[in-house]
Amino acid sequence: MEVKLESEITCPICGHKKVEEMPTNACQFFYECENCKTVLKPKDGDCCVYCSYGTVPCPPIQQSKSCC
């Protein structure tokens, strides 16, 4: 399976969307929406903001590995 490195994050507060490149060597726990400046954190049970708010889960989850 090919690992996708881009994910579109959608802010749950203002609905702003942006395609971001995911890191392959670390989880991203915080993400600041460039529109409303809200700092997003992972939802309970998710390892990173991409798993919670992105269109594609983080690379470790795509590879069925445990995340950070």
CORBELZI-V53168 format. One record per run of one state. SS is the DSSP state (alpha for helix, beta for strand, coil for the rest). FROM is the first residue (numbers start at 0). LEN is the number of residues. If there is no record, write none. Layout:
{{SS | FROM | LEN} {SS | FROM | LEN}}
//
This chain:
{{coil | 0 | 5} {beta | 5 | 5} {coil | 10 | 6} {beta | 16 | 5} {coil | 21 | 8} {beta | 29 | 3} {coil | 32 | 6} {beta | 38 | 3} {coil | 41 | 7} {alpha | 48 | 5} {beta | 53 | 1} {coil | 54 | 4} {alpha | 58 | 4} {coil | 62 | 6}}
//
